[in-house]
Amino acid sequence: MTQDSAIARNVAPLAAALVMATVFLFLPQVLNDGDTYWHMATGEWILAHGRVPDRDVFSYTQAGRPWVAHEWLSEALMALAARLAGWAGVTALFAIAMGGAAWMLVRRLSLRLGGLTLITTTVLALACMSGSLLARPHLFMLPLLVAWTIEMLAARDADRAPSLWFALLMILWANLHGSWVFGLVVAGAFGLEALAEPNADKLKVLRGWGLFGLVSLVCAAITPHGPAALLFPFQVTSMAVLPHITEWRAEDFSHVSTFAMVLLATLFVCLARGVKVPTVRLLLLLTLLLMGLQHIRHQLVLAAIAPLLLAGPLAEALGHEPARPKPSRALLAGFGVACVLLLGARLALPLQRVDGLNSPVAALDSVPAELRTQPVLNGYGLGGYLIYKGVKPFIDGRADMYGDAFSKRYFQAVEPDPVALRKLLADYRVAWTIFTPDDPVVALLDQDPAWRRIHADPYAVVHRRVD
């Protein structure tokens, strides 16, 4: 192993952790998701009431409707961080999660890859994650998914079943985010690979991997919602209204995206250098790729798992030797100091939410107090902010709770269909509306004499009924 390769293997994991932590601590865009607000409100409700809500407590259109708050633990952690240090505390919480995930991912890659290959792989993996870097519960999944996949790889390398103690991680995972299903998929793939080995002790493999899978499934059912929560991820992915929601849309190759460039670069290297991926792992990769193409939100899962699966075959194709990086004490000390300084700087600098994407601060402030208590029709992405400010929305990011029929009617009305819009406004006795300026419904309301603009800025337009 050359000196340059050794330096890269020691530095890359720490550098990746610092980069991801810095992004979350200081990049405003990580707070540009309206769902962050209702997650925060849910967490605050949990802390205030000491229990997990099982009914809608936020909207006026679905008040009392059954609701599976499957990300309750993530939301409680977010609210607790906000209580301790405001929005800076929230960004610090996600910085720790993302920094830890990046360190584990690149640390594992450095065992097989070095030099420019390791650096390039790290950059491509982190770049592919960039579109999902938002302060929402789905990011708590990332360190768990990376750690889980590393354990599966370690089990296969040692020709053993995963540790049953590791299955307990499912309890934490299932209460943080619904992506725990991917853990079972990954474990199942590696178990199948172990069973397919020519000289494998089939009974031993079935006993070891089967028991691990069973214990993992039982642990995933340990949530406030009980075993019924096991069906929740599948119910969500089967909803017909998903194409209306940005993160659930298919990848659009009509323009060049970061995901497209990373995918092309990976295919080029693998095809040009004859990278050979074992059959079962290749099937797993293709399955994750298909999901990433179908739904943008699943590209984060692909970005986390694909490098781990490709590292070994890529190392063999490029002639990289395995190594055990040992960063010096000085390097670790420098990393620790950098972490403390970054965290201290974030907590010392005030972080206030101002007008921005999905944060209509001035627009909502312009609405008279008595009008806020009356029924509103809002943009889908603005519902979270309304909840956070104590206003009951028409709809918000909890599409699973609102259901297909209600959500379909809403999207049909605001896309807009003039007839459907007028009926929706009448049926729910809507007194005011708030949408982003580029929402098509804004122009329709401007032309309707029954409605009058009372506020407009680059982030939101407010109308009120005048008849």
C-alpha positions as CSV (number, residue, x, y, z in Angstrom):
1,M,0.0,0.0,0.0
2,T,1.4,3.4,-1.1
3,Q,1.8,6.3,1.3
4,D,-0.8,8.3,-0.6
5,S,-3.3,5.4,-0.3
6,A,-2.6,5.1,3.5
7,I,-3.2,8.8,4.0
8,A,-6.5,8.6,2.1
9,R,-7.7,5.6,4.1
10,N,-6.9,7.4,7.4
11,V,-8.2,10.8,6.5
12,A,-11.2,10.1,4.2
13,P,-13.6,8.7,6.9
14,L,-13.0,11.7,9.3
15,A,-13.2,14.2,6.4
16,A,-16.5,12.7,5.2
17,A,-17.9,13.0,8.7
18,L,-16.8,16.6,9.1
19,V,-18.2,17.6,5.6
20,M,-21.7,16.1,6.4
21,A,-21.8,17.6,9.8
22,T,-20.8,21.0,8.5
23,V,-23.5,20.8,5.8
24,F,-26.2,20.2,8.4
25,L,-24.9,22.7,10.9
26,F,-24.6,25.7,8.5
27,L,-26.4,25.1,5.2
28,P,-29.9,26.7,5.4
29,Q,-31.3,24.4,2.7
30,V,-31.5,21.5,5.2
31,L,-34.5,23.2,6.8
32,N,-36.3,23.8,3.5
33,D,-38.9,21.1,4.0
34,G,-42.3,21.9,5.2
35,D,-42.7,18.4,6.8
36,T,-40.0,19.4,9.3
37,Y,-42.5,21.7,11.0
38,W,-45.2,19.2,11.6
39,H,-42.6,16.6,12.8
40,M,-41.5,19.2,15.3
41,A,-45.1,19.9,16.4
42,T,-45.7,16.2,16.8
43,G,-42.6,15.8,18.9
44,E,-43.7,18.7,21.1
45,W,-47.1,17.2,21.5
46,I,-45.6,13.9,22.6
47,L,-43.4,15.6,25.1
48,A,-46.3,17.6,26.5
49,H,-48.7,14.7,26.7
50,G,-46.4,11.9,27.5
51,R,-47.8,9.6,24.9
52,V,-47.9,8.9,21.2
53,P,-50.9,10.3,19.3
54,D,-53.1,7.7,17.6
55,R,-55.6,10.3,16.2
56,D,-55.2,13.4,14.2
57,V,-54.8,16.4,16.5
58,F,-53.6,19.0,14.0
59,S,-56.0,19.4,11.0
60,Y,-59.6,20.6,10.9
61,T,-60.5,18.4,7.9
62,Q,-59.5,15.1,9.5
63,A,-59.8,15.8,13.2
64,G,-60.0,12.6,15.2
65,R,-59.2,10.4,12.3
66,P,-56.9,7.4,13.2
67,W,-53.2,8.2,12.6
68,V,-50.1,6.0,12.8
69,A,-47.4,8.3,14.1
70,H,-44.7,5.8,13.1
71,E,-41.8,8.3,13.4
72,W,-42.7,9.3,16.9
73,L,-39.3,8.7,18.5
74,S,-37.6,10.8,15.8
75,E,-40.1,13.6,16.4
76,A,-39.6,13.4,20.1
77,L,-35.8,13.7,19.7
78,M,-36.3,16.7,17.4
79,A,-38.5,18.5,19.9
80,L,-36.2,17.7,22.8
81,A,-33.2,19.1,20.8
82,A,-35.3,22.2,20.1
83,R,-36.2,22.6,23.8
84,L,-32.5,22.4,24.7
85,A,-31.0,24.7,21.9
86,G,-33.7,25.8,19.6
87,W,-33.3,25.3,15.8
88,A,-29.5,25.1,16.3
89,G,-30.1,22.0,18.5
90,V,-32.2,20.4,15.8
91,T,-29.5,20.9,13.1
92,A,-26.8,19.7,15.6
93,L,-28.9,16.5,16.2
94,F,-29.0,15.7,12.5
95,A,-25.3,16.7,12.1
96,I,-24.4,14.0,14.6
97,A,-26.5,11.4,12.8
98,M,-25.2,12.3,9.3
99,G,-21.6,12.6,10.5
100,G,-21.7,9.3,12.1
101,A,-23.3,7.6,9.1
102,A,-20.6,9.1,6.8
103,W,-17.8,8.0,9.1
104,M,-19.1,4.4,9.2
105,L,-19.7,4.2,5.5
106,V,-16.3,5.6,4.4
107,R,-14.5,3.7,7.2
108,R,-15.8,0.4,5.8
109,L,-14.9,1.5,2.2
110,S,-11.4,2.3,3.4
111,L,-10.8,-1.4,4.3
112,R,-10.9,-2.3,0.7
113,L,-10.3,0.9,-1.3
114,G,-7.6,3.5,-1.1
115,G,-6.1,6.6,-2.8
116,L,-8.1,8.3,-5.6
117,T,-10.6,5.4,-5.8
118,L,-11.6,5.8,-2.2
119,I,-11.9,9.6,-2.5
120,T,-13.9,9.4,-5.7
121,T,-16.3,6.7,-4.3
122,T,-16.8,8.8,-1.2
123,V,-17.6,12.0,-3.2
124,L,-20.0,10.1,-5.5
125,A,-21.8,8.5,-2.5
126,L,-22.2,11.7,-0.6
127,A,-23.2,13.6,-3.7
128,C,-25.9,11.1,-4.4
129,M,-27.2,11.7,-0.9
130,S,-27.3,15.5,-1.4
131,G,-30.9,15.6,-2.6
132,S,-32.2,14.0,0.6
133,L,-30.3,16.2,3.1
134,L,-33.3,17.6,4.9
135,A,-34.0,17.8,8.6
136,R,-36.6,15.0,8.8
137,P,-36.8,11.6,10.4
138,H,-35.7,9.7,7.3
139,L,-32.1,10.7,8.0
140,F,-32.1,8.9,11.3
141,M,-32.4,5.8,9.2
142,L,-29.0,6.4,7.5
143,P,-26.6,5.5,10.4
144,L,-28.8,2.5,11.2
145,L,-28.9,1.3,7.6
146,V,-25.1,1.7,7.2
147,A,-24.3,-0.1,10.5
148,W,-26.8,-2.9,9.7
149,T,-25.4,-3.5,6.2
150,I,-21.8,-3.5,7.6
151,E,-22.8,-6.2,10.1
152,M,-24.3,-8.3,7.3
153,L,-21.1,-7.9,5.3
154,A,-19.0,-8.8,8.3
155,A,-21.2,-11.9,8.9
156,R,-20.7,-13.1,5.4
157,D,-16.9,-12.4,5.5
158,A,-16.7,-14.6,8.7
159,D,-19.1,-17.2,7.3
160,R,-21.5,-16.8,10.2
161,A,-24.9,-15.5,10.9
162,P,-25.4,-12.0,12.2
163,S,-25.4,-11.5,16.0
164,L,-28.8,-11.8,17.6
165,W,-27.9,-8.8,19.7
166,F,-27.7,-6.8,16.6
167,A,-31.3,-7.7,15.8
168,L,-32.3,-5.5,18.8
169,L,-31.4,-2.5,16.7
170,M,-34.7,-3.1,14.9
171,I,-36.6,-1.8,18.0
172,L,-34.9,1.5,17.7
173,W,-35.2,1.6,13.9
174,A,-38.9,0.7,13.8
175,N,-39.7,3.6,16.2
176,L,-37.6,6.1,14.3
177,H,-38.7,5.5,10.7
178,G,-40.6,3.1,8.5
179,S,-37.5,2.2,6.5
180,W,-36.8,-0.7,8.8
181,V,-38.1,-2.8,6.0
182,F,-34.9,-2.3,4.1
183,G,-33.0,-3.9,7.0
184,L,-35.0,-7.1,6.5
185,V,-34.5,-7.0,2.8
186,V,-30.7,-6.6,3.1
187,A,-30.6,-9.4,5.7
188,G,-32.7,-11.6,3.6
189,A,-30.4,-11.1,0.6
190,F,-27.3,-11.9,2.5
191,G,-29.0,-14.9,4.1
192,L,-29.9,-16.2,0.6
193,E,-26.3,-15.7,-0.5
194,A,-25.1,-17.8,2.4
195,L,-27.6,-20.5,1.6
196,A,-26.5,-20.5,-2.1
197,E,-22.9,-21.2,-1.3
198,P,-21.8,-24.5,-2.9
199,N,-20.4,-26.0,0.3
200,A,-22.7,-24.4,2.7
201,D,-24.2,-26.2,5.7
202,K,-27.8,-25.6,4.7
203,L,-29.3,-26.5,8.0
204,K,-26.8,-24.3,9.9
205,V,-27.5,-21.3,7.5
206,L,-31.2,-21.7,7.8
207,R,-31.0,-21.9,11.6
208,G,-28.7,-19.0,12.0
209,W,-30.0,-16.5,9.4
210,G,-33.6,-17.6,9.8
211,L,-33.5,-17.1,13.6
212,F,-31.9,-13.7,13.1
213,G,-34.6,-12.7,10.6
214,L,-37.4,-13.9,12.9
215,V,-36.0,-12.0,15.9
216,S,-35.5,-8.9,13.8
217,L,-39.2,-9.1,12.6
218,V,-40.4,-9.5,16.2
219,C,-38.3,-6.5,17.3
220,A,-39.7,-4.4,14.5
221,A,-43.2,-5.0,15.9
222,I,-42.2,-3.5,19.3
223,T,-43.8,-0.1,18.8
224,P,-46.7,1.8,20.4
225,H,-48.8,0.7,17.4
226,G,-48.1,-3.0,17.9
227,P,-47.8,-5.6,15.1
228,A,-50.2,-3.7,13.0
229,A,-47.4,-1.2,12.3
230,L,-45.6,-3.9,10.3
231,L,-48.1,-3.3,7.5
232,F,-47.8,0.5,7.5
233,P,-44.8,0.9,5.1
234,F,-46.6,-1.3,2.5
235,Q,-49.8,0.6,2.9
236,V,-48.0,3.9,2.2
237,T,-46.2,2.7,-0.9
238,S,-49.5,1.4,-2.4
239,M,-51.2,4.8,-2.3
240,A,-52.4,6.1,-5.6
241,V,-51.8,9.7,-4.7
242,L,-48.0,9.4,-4.4
243,P,-47.1,10.8,-7.8
244,H,-48.4,14.2,-6.6
245,I,-45.8,14.3,-3.9
246,T,-42.3,15.3,-5.0
247,E,-40.3,12.8,-3.0
248,W,-42.4,9.9,-4.3
249,R,-42.1,10.8,-7.9
250,A,-40.0,8.9,-10.4
251,E,-36.5,10.1,-11.4
252,D,-36.8,12.6,-14.3
253,F,-34.0,12.2,-16.8
254,S,-35.2,15.1,-18.9
255,H,-32.5,17.2,-17.2
256,V,-29.1,16.3,-15.8
257,S,-29.3,15.6,-12.1
258,T,-26.7,14.7,-9.5
259,F,-28.2,11.2,-9.3
260,A,-27.9,10.7,-13.1
261,M,-24.3,11.8,-13.1
262,V,-23.4,9.5,-10.2
263,L,-25.2,6.6,-11.9
264,L,-23.4,7.1,-15.2
265,A,-20.0,7.4,-13.5
266,T,-20.6,4.2,-11.5
267,L,-21.7,2.3,-14.6
268,F,-18.7,3.6,-16.6
269,V,-16.2,2.4,-14.1
270,C,-17.8,-0.9,-13.4
271,L,-18.2,-1.7,-17.1
272,A,-14.8,-0.4,-18.2
273,R,-12.9,-2.2,-15.5
274,G,-14.9,-5.4,-15.6
275,V,-16.2,-5.3,-12.0
276,K,-17.9,-8.6,-11.2
277,V,-20.6,-8.5,-8.5
278,P,-21.8,-11.7,-6.9
279,T,-25.2,-12.7,-8.2
280,V,-27.3,-12.2,-5.1
281,R,-25.7,-8.8,-4.3
282,L,-26.2,-7.8,-8.0
283,L,-29.9,-8.6,-7.7
284,L,-30.0,-6.6,-4.5
285,L,-28.3,-3.6,-6.2
286,L,-30.7,-3.8,-9.2
287,T,-33.7,-3.9,-6.9
288,L,-32.5,-0.8,-5.0
289,L,-31.8,0.9,-8.3
290,L,-35.3,0.2,-9.5
291,M,-36.7,1.6,-6.4
292,G,-34.5,4.7,-6.7
293,L,-35.8,5.2,-10.2
294,Q,-39.4,4.7,-9.2
295,H,-39.3,7.0,-6.1
296,I,-36.7,9.8,-5.6
297,R,-36.8,9.3,-1.8
298,H,-35.3,5.8,-2.2
299,Q,-32.1,7.1,-3.8
300,L,-30.7,7.7,-0.3
301,V,-31.0,4.0,0.4
302,L,-29.2,3.2,-2.8
303,A,-26.4,5.7,-2.1
304,A,-25.8,4.1,1.3
305,I,-25.8,0.5,0.3
306,A,-24.4,0.4,-3.2
307,P,-20.8,1.6,-2.2
308,L,-20.7,-1.1,0.5
309,L,-21.7,-3.8,-2.0
310,L,-19.4,-2.6,-4.7
311,A,-16.3,-1.9,-2.6
312,G,-15.0,-5.5,-2.6
313,P,-15.6,-6.2,-6.4
314,L,-14.2,-2.8,-7.3
315,A,-11.1,-3.5,-5.2
316,E,-10.5,-6.8,-6.9
317,A,-10.9,-5.3,-10.3
318,L,-8.5,-2.4,-9.6
319,G,-6.0,-4.5,-7.6
320,H,-6.5,-2.7,-4.3
321,E,-5.2,-4.6,-1.2
322,P,-7.2,-4.9,2.0
323,A,-5.9,-2.8,4.8
324,R,-6.7,-1.8,8.4
325,P,-6.4,2.0,8.6
326,K,-5.0,3.4,11.9
327,P,-5.4,7.2,12.1
328,S,-2.7,8.8,14.3
329,R,-3.6,10.3,17.7
330,A,-2.8,13.7,16.3
331,L,-5.3,13.2,13.5
332,L,-8.0,12.0,15.9
333,A,-7.3,14.9,18.2
334,G,-7.6,17.3,15.4
335,F,-10.9,15.7,14.3
336,G,-12.2,16.0,17.9
337,V,-11.2,19.7,18.1
338,A,-12.9,20.4,14.8
339,C,-16.1,18.8,15.9
340,V,-16.2,20.8,19.1
341,L,-15.5,24.0,17.3
342,L,-18.2,23.4,14.7
343,L,-20.8,22.4,17.3
344,G,-19.8,25.4,19.5
345,A,-20.1,27.8,16.6
346,R,-23.5,26.5,15.6
347,L,-24.9,26.7,19.2
348,A,-23.3,30.2,19.7
349,L,-24.8,31.7,16.5
350,P,-28.6,32.3,16.7
351,L,-30.6,30.4,14.2
352,Q,-34.0,32.0,13.5
353,R,-36.5,30.8,10.9
354,V,-37.2,33.5,8.4
355,D,-39.1,33.7,5.1
356,G,-38.1,30.9,2.9
357,L,-39.2,27.8,1.0
358,N,-42.2,26.3,2.9
359,S,-41.7,28.9,5.6
360,P,-44.3,31.7,4.9
361,V,-43.4,33.7,8.0
362,A,-44.5,37.1,6.8
363,A,-47.5,35.8,4.9
364,L,-48.9,34.1,8.0
365,D,-48.1,37.1,10.1
366,S,-50.3,39.2,7.7
367,V,-53.4,37.1,8.4
368,P,-55.6,38.7,11.1
369,A,-55.9,36.6,14.3
370,E,-59.6,36.1,13.9
371,L,-59.2,34.9,10.4
372,R,-56.5,32.3,11.4
373,T,-59.1,30.4,13.4
374,Q,-61.4,30.0,10.4
375,P,-61.1,27.2,7.7
376,V,-58.1,27.6,5.4
377,L,-57.2,26.0,2.1
378,N,-53.4,25.8,1.9
379,G,-50.6,24.6,-0.3
380,Y,-49.5,21.0,0.4
381,G,-46.0,22.0,1.4
382,L,-47.2,24.9,3.7
383,G,-49.4,22.7,6.0
384,G,-46.4,21.8,8.2
385,Y,-45.7,25.5,9.0
386,L,-49.4,26.2,9.8
387,I,-49.4,23.3,12.3
388,Y,-46.1,24.5,13.8
389,K,-47.7,28.0,14.3
390,G,-50.9,26.6,15.8
391,V,-53.1,27.0,12.7
392,K,-55.2,24.0,11.7
393,P,-54.5,23.2,8.0
394,F,-56.6,21.8,5.3
395,I,-53.9,19.3,4.5
396,D,-50.2,18.7,5.2
397,G,-47.5,16.2,4.5
398,R,-49.2,13.3,6.3
399,A,-50.7,11.9,3.1
400,D,-51.0,8.4,4.7
401,M,-53.4,9.8,7.3
402,Y,-55.5,11.9,4.9
403,G,-55.9,8.9,2.6
404,D,-56.2,8.5,-1.2
405,A,-59.7,9.8,-1.7
406,F,-59.3,13.0,0.2
407,S,-55.8,13.7,-1.2
408,K,-56.9,13.0,-4.7
409,R,-59.8,15.5,-4.4
410,Y,-57.5,18.1,-3.0
411,F,-54.9,17.8,-5.7
412,Q,-57.5,17.8,-8.4
413,A,-59.0,21.0,-7.1
414,V,-55.7,22.9,-6.7
415,E,-54.0,21.8,-9.9
416,P,-56.5,23.5,-10.7
417,D,-59.9,22.3,-11.7
418,P,-62.2,25.4,-11.4
419,V,-65.3,23.4,-10.8
420,A,-63.7,21.1,-8.2
421,L,-62.0,24.0,-6.6
422,R,-65.3,26.0,-6.1
423,K,-67.0,22.9,-4.7
424,L,-64.1,22.2,-2.3
425,L,-64.1,25.8,-1.1
426,A,-67.8,25.7,-0.5
427,D,-68.0,22.3,1.1
428,Y,-65.4,23.2,3.7
429,R,-66.5,26.8,4.1
430,V,-63.0,28.0,3.4
431,A,-62.5,31.6,4.6
432,W,-58.9,32.2,3.4
433,T,-56.1,30.5,1.4
434,I,-52.4,30.4,1.4
435,F,-50.3,29.1,-1.5
436,T,-46.9,29.6,-3.0
437,P,-46.8,32.2,-5.9
438,D,-46.2,29.5,-8.5
439,D,-49.2,27.4,-7.5
440,P,-51.7,27.4,-10.4
441,V,-54.6,28.0,-8.0
442,V,-53.3,31.5,-7.2
443,A,-54.2,32.9,-10.7
444,L,-57.7,31.3,-10.5
445,L,-58.4,33.0,-7.1
446,D,-57.1,36.3,-8.5
447,Q,-59.7,36.1,-11.2
448,D,-62.6,35.2,-8.8
449,P,-64.4,38.3,-7.5
450,A,-65.3,36.4,-4.4
451,W,-61.7,36.4,-3.3
452,R,-59.2,39.2,-2.6
453,R,-55.4,39.2,-2.1
454,I,-54.4,40.4,1.3
455,H,-50.7,39.5,1.0
456,A,-48.1,38.5,-1.6
457,D,-44.4,38.0,-1.4
458,P,-41.9,35.7,-3.1
459,Y,-42.8,32.8,-0.8
460,A,-46.6,32.9,-0.3
461,V,-49.8,34.5,-1.5
462,V,-52.8,34.9,0.9
463,H,-56.4,35.4,-0.3
464,R,-59.5,35.9,1.8
465,R,-63.2,35.5,0.9
466,V,-64.9,38.8,0.5
467,D,-68.5,37.7,0.0
